[in-house]
Amino acid sequence: MKSLFTILISFITFSSFAQMQKGIVIDSLGNPVENAYLLNINSKYHAHTDEFGNFNIDKTNISDVLIITALGFKKLEYTIVSNEISIVLEDDAFNLDQVVIRSKLNAMNVISKIDLQTTPVNSSQEILRKVPGLFIGQHAGGGKAEQMFLRGFDIDHGTDIAVSIDGMPVNMVSHAHGQGYADLHFVIPETVEKIDFGKGTYYANKGDFATAGYVSFLTKEKIEKNMISVEAGQFNTFKTVGLFNLLEKQKNQNAYLATEYIMTDGAFDAPQNFKRINLFGKYTSVFADNSKFSINASNFTSKWDASGQVPQRLINAGLISRFGAVDDTEGGKTSRTNLNISLSKPIDENMMLKANAFYSKYNFELYSNFTFFLEDPINGDQISQKENRDIFGLNTELNKKGTNSNFQLGFGFRNDATKNTELSHTVGRYTTLNNLKLGDIDETNVFSYLNTEFDFGKLKINPAIRFDYFKFDYQDKLATNYKTQTENKAKFSPKLNFIFTQNNNLQFYLKSGFGFHSNDTRVVVANAGKQILPTAFGSDLGIIVKPFPKLLLNSAIWMLNLEEELVYVGDAATVEISGRTKRMGFDFGLRYQLSNYLFFDTDVNYTYARSIDAPKGQDYVPLAPDFTSTGGFSVNKYKGFSGGFHYRYLKSRPANEDNSIVAKGYMVSDLNINYEYKNVIFGISGENIFNTKWNETQFATESRLKNETQSIEEIHFTPGVPLFLKAKVTYRF
């Protein structure tokens, strides 16, 4: 009896000391390791690290042993010796068997981490291609923001996808060239640490433009080594990048500077004379209470000439080559200066505040000619689009963790003030014939959201709601009398998501939510405030599964309906009414590790897109892709070698409402090989290695050439790059 009593007392004593342990997981540089998986081999309780590397693990005591695994790091056994737990992981070969499917709304982000590790990017275009199913196209000499396609959307330059970096928005509201214009060329790819993406309207902290989805980039807080790279290739192409540590071996402080310079003439008959300069600096400090302060600043300038889009009839007649031009005086210049200040601060053990404030100074000037001599048979139809913009904004979020629930309460605002937003008729780039539109725009968006998560074991329910208020002001400088035209609108966007995580290898989800896409201020005031914020409603039913340790699969069926949209067409200074639309589709992705160094990936996306109010046969959504696929093989650090082969396929699609004009599809393949010897990396890359003739962007456009008496509507296109070889040398020190 005495022995039994002693055992009982010992058990009670042990149980009373079982507790919640807290700690942090970092890498060898001190960077937080997100999504590390920790398992207590004694109690079998587990935990995951958050974006700051922090974790809480229940039923854990001194002397317990934790097993820690994370993508790209060596597996570690850690014995708890005190309540101050700081775990440092060592880099290792990348292994898919370390992937753990987390019970969170954006669990799909593990795919972007896999792709960044196995096939690093070296251009701003490749950054966007890391989002599964996202296609891009360039059609103005390299300096203009890319045209984007996702989930059956011709997103133009960002109309239906919200893009941000370090919490600072990239999209431009009421832009001179088009609503939602998102130019990512100020981002130096080598500074990108993480890509966060989500498809659909399901995310409370994402507002304007997040209908097809969102993409958020996070830059590095520190760099492992200084780096200088030089790249040269065909078409007078030259690029150099430098990354330099500014603080060596400073505890809890890091700073670095990054630079990028690019020039190229492109494959066109008329040289592009493209030049771009980027400068980026970032400072980060971690305080004693684990608060983190960060400030980054960047400056970007770009200038180029362009051949524009060419009509198919000129190519067929043999009058110009695919890389020729009708008006070779197109082109432009742009610049953006950014300042972004971020703070994350723990308030108590269960509550944290995150905030960032930003300012951008932006200038834009673009010359285009889409219709040649349709409107003006003497001078031609060249237009210029210009603007000068200041952007101010703030994002704040209070994050509170409970036993079986989490809450995020957010608030913020954004103000865009543009001076002399202009659309003019020009000739030869230097001569302005007349102003078509000229005015000052001031647009403000104030928002708040509440995101909640409730855990019921394997099931997580995520209800959320977002509130947005917009105020639109426009001063028309071509009007006889001064007047500020004003409209405003408020909108609520509820969300409801269900996530069922059977285990670390299997997750089902059902997502649903309302979103919106704001319209251009000039459209809003011209239409007396009608259809200011047309609603989008979407839903996803999907699965993420690891049937084998080195195989990751994801698939989803989805739908997205849009209300009436009024889109300002900056090229023509007109309003385009597209009516209600519906889209439904299927996504499938696969990531497979064939060996320690060889990886295979593929993504397949199908979409059915139609206009709801149009008669059958006249209801195609122009340029909406209905089938896309990407895939390839990657070699990662095999005896000093890295590289890969990848393809992208875009099926032919309707270019107009009745499918009488078709935008031809294409399949393009790229190859790169790199070899690392000590501190030097030698690389060779080839774009379009099979020299396919393909059209990067295509439009059904009505145009007239100078010698034509009648206009013709047909495909006008910008040719895709032919075989393009480049060599690169990188030195790390």
Secondary structure as the mmCIF struct_conf table of DSSP 4:
data_model
#
loop_
_struct_conf.conf_type_id
_struct_conf.id
_struct_conf.beg_label_comp_id
_struct_conf.beg_label_asym_id
_struct_conf.beg_label_seq_id
_struct_conf.end_label_comp_id
_struct_conf.end_label_asym_id
_struct_conf.end_label_seq_id
HELX_RH_AL_P HELX_RH_AL_P1 LYS A 2 PHE A 17
STRN STRN1 GLN A 19 ILE A 26
TURN_TY1_P TURN_TY1_P1 SER A 28 LEU A 29
BEND BEND1 GLY A 30 GLY A 30
STRN STRN2 PRO A 32 PRO A 32
TURN_TY1_P TURN_TY1_P2 GLU A 34 ASN A 35
STRN STRN3 TYR A 37 ASN A 40
TURN_TY1_P TURN_TY1_P3 ILE A 41 SER A 43
STRN STRN4 HIS A 46 HIS A 48
TURN_TY1_P TURN_TY1_P4 GLU A 51 PHE A 52
BEND BEND2 GLY A 53 GLY A 53
STRN STRN5 ASN A 54 THR A 60
TURN_TY1_P TURN_TY1_P5 ILE A 62 SER A 63
STRN STRN6 VAL A 65 THR A 69
TURN_TY1_P TURN_TY1_P6 LEU A 71 GLY A 72
STRN STRN7 PHE A 73 PHE A 73
STRN STRN8 LEU A 76 THR A 79
BEND BEND3 SER A 82 ASN A 83
STRN STRN9 ILE A 85 VAL A 88
HELX_LH_PP_P HELX_LH_PP_P1 LEU A 89 GLU A 90
STRN STRN10 ASP A 91 ASP A 91
HELX_RH_3T_P HELX_RH_3T_P1 LEU A 96 GLN A 98
BEND BEND4 SER A 103 LYS A 104
TURN_TY1_P TURN_TY1_P7 LEU A 105 MET A 108
HELX_RH_AL_P HELX_RH_AL_P2 ASN A 109 THR A 118
BEND BEND5 THR A 119 THR A 119
BEND BEND6 SER A 123 SER A 123
HELX_RH_AL_P HELX_RH_AL_P3 SER A 124 ARG A 129
TURN_TY1_P TURN_TY1_P8 LYS A 130 LYS A 130
BEND BEND7 VAL A 131 VAL A 131
TURN_TY1_P TURN_TY1_P9 PRO A 132 GLY A 133
STRN STRN11 PHE A 135 GLY A 137
BEND BEND8 ALA A 140 ALA A 140
TURN_TY1_P TURN_TY1_P10 GLY A 141 GLY A 142
BEND BEND9 LYS A 144 LYS A 144
HELX_LH_PP_P HELX_LH_PP_P2 ALA A 145 GLU A 146
STRN STRN12 GLN A 147 LEU A 150
TURN_TY1_P TURN_TY1_P11 ARG A 151 GLY A 152
STRN STRN13 PHE A 153 ASP A 156
TURN_TY1_P TURN_TY1_P12 HIS A 157 ASP A 160
STRN STRN14 ILE A 161 ILE A 165
TURN_TY1_P TURN_TY1_P13 ASP A 166 GLY A 167
STRN STRN15 MET A 168 PRO A 169
STRN STRN16 ASN A 171 MET A 172
TURN_TY1_P TURN_TY1_P14 VAL A 173 SER A 174
BEND BEND10 ALA A 176 HIS A 177
TURN_TY1_P TURN_TY1_P15 GLN A 179 GLY A 180
STRN STRN17 TYR A 181 ALA A 182
TURN_TY1_P TURN_TY1_P16 HIS A 185 PHE A 186
HELX_RH_3T_P HELX_RH_3T_P2 PRO A 189 THR A 191
STRN STRN18 VAL A 192 LYS A 199
BEND BEND11 GLY A 200 THR A 201
TURN_TY1_P TURN_TY1_P17 ALA A 204 ASN A 205
TURN_TY1_P TURN_TY1_P18 ASP A 208 PHE A 209
BEND BEND12 THR A 211 ALA A 212
STRN STRN19 GLY A 213 THR A 219
BEND BEND13 GLU A 221 GLU A 221
BEND BEND14 GLU A 224 LYS A 225
STRN STRN20 MET A 227 GLY A 233
TURN_TY1_P TURN_TY1_P19 GLN A 234 ASN A 236
STRN STRN21 THR A 237 ASN A 245
BEND BEND15 LEU A 246 LYS A 249
TURN_TY1_P TURN_TY1_P20 LYS A 251 ASN A 252
STRN STRN22 GLN A 253 THR A 264
BEND BEND16 ALA A 267 ALA A 270
STRN STRN23 PHE A 274 VAL A 286
TURN_TY1_P TURN_TY1_P21 ALA A 288 ASP A 289
BEND BEND17 ASN A 290 ASN A 290
STRN STRN24 LYS A 292 ALA A 306
STRN STRN25 VAL A 310 PRO A 311
HELX_RH_AL_P HELX_RH_AL_P4 GLN A 312 ASN A 316
TURN_TY1_P TURN_TY1_P22 ALA A 317 GLY A 318
BEND BEND18 LEU A 319 ILE A 320
TURN_TY1_P TURN_TY1_P23 ARG A 322 PHE A 323
BEND BEND19 VAL A 326 VAL A 326
TURN_TY1_P TURN_TY1_P24 ASP A 328 THR A 329
STRN STRN26 GLU A 330 ASP A 348
TURN_TY1_P TURN_TY1_P25 GLU A 349 ASN A 350
STRN STRN27 MET A 351 SER A 368
BEND BEND20 PHE A 370 THR A 371
STRN STRN28 PHE A 372 PHE A 372
TURN_TY1_P TURN_TY1_P26 PHE A 373 PHE A 373
BEND BEND21 LEU A 374 GLU A 375
TURN_TY1_P TURN_TY1_P27 PRO A 377 ASN A 379
STRN STRN29 ILE A 383 LYS A 401
BEND BEND22 THR A 403 ASN A 404
STRN STRN30 SER A 405 VAL A 427
TURN_TY1_P TURN_TY1_P28 GLY A 428 TYR A 430
STRN STRN31 THR A 431 PHE A 456
TURN_TY1_P TURN_TY1_P29 GLY A 457 LYS A 458
STRN STRN32 LEU A 459 ASP A 476
TURN_TY1_P TURN_TY1_P30 LYS A 477 LEU A 478
BEND BEND23 ALA A 479 ASN A 481
STRN STRN33 THR A 484 ASN A 503
TURN_TY1_P TURN_TY1_P31 ASN A 504 ASN A 505
STRN STRN34 LEU A 506 PHE A 516
HELX_RH_AL_P HELX_RH_AL_P5 THR A 521 ALA A 526
TURN_TY1_P TURN_TY1_P32 ASN A 527 GLN A 531
BEND BEND24 ILE A 532 LEU A 533
STRN STRN35 THR A 535 PHE A 548
TURN_TY1_P TURN_TY1_P33 PRO A 549 LYS A 550
STRN STRN36 LEU A 551 LEU A 562
STRN STRN37 LEU A 566 VAL A 569
TURN_TY1_P TURN_TY1_P34 GLY A 570 ALA A 573
STRN STRN38 THR A 574 ILE A 577
STRN STRN39 THR A 581 GLN A 593
BEND BEND25 SER A 595 TYR A 597
STRN STRN40 LEU A 598 SER A 611
BEND BEND26 ILE A 612 ALA A 614
HELX_LH_PP_P HELX_LH_PP_P3 PRO A 615 PRO A 615
TURN_TY1_P TURN_TY1_P35 LYS A 616 GLY A 617
BEND BEND27 GLN A 618 GLN A 618
STRN STRN41 TYR A 620 TYR A 620
TURN_TY1_P TURN_TY1_P36 PRO A 622 LEU A 623
BEND BEND28 ASP A 626 ASP A 626
STRN STRN42 PHE A 627 TYR A 638
TURN_TY1_P TURN_TY1_P37 LYS A 639 GLY A 640
STRN STRN43 PHE A 641 LEU A 650
STRN STRN44 ARG A 653 PRO A 654
BEND BEND29 ALA A 655 ASN A 656
TURN_TY1_P TURN_TY1_P38 GLU A 657 ASP A 658
BEND BEND30 ASN A 659 ILE A 661
STRN STRN45 VAL A 662 ALA A 663
STRN STRN46 TYR A 666 TYR A 677
TURN_TY1_P TURN_TY1_P39 LYS A 678 ASN A 679
STRN STRN47 VAL A 680 GLU A 687
BEND BEND31 ASN A 688 ASN A 688
TURN_TY1_P TURN_TY1_P40 ILE A 689 PHE A 690
STRN STRN48 ASN A 695 SER A 703
STRN STRN49 ARG A 704 ARG A 704
TURN_TY1_P TURN_TY1_P41 LYS A 706 ASN A 707
BEND BEND32 THR A 709 GLN A 710
STRN STRN50 ILE A 712 PRO A 719
HELX_LH_PP_P HELX_LH_PP_P4 GLY A 720 VAL A 721
BEND BEND33 LEU A 723 LEU A 723
STRN STRN51 PHE A 724 ARG A 732
#
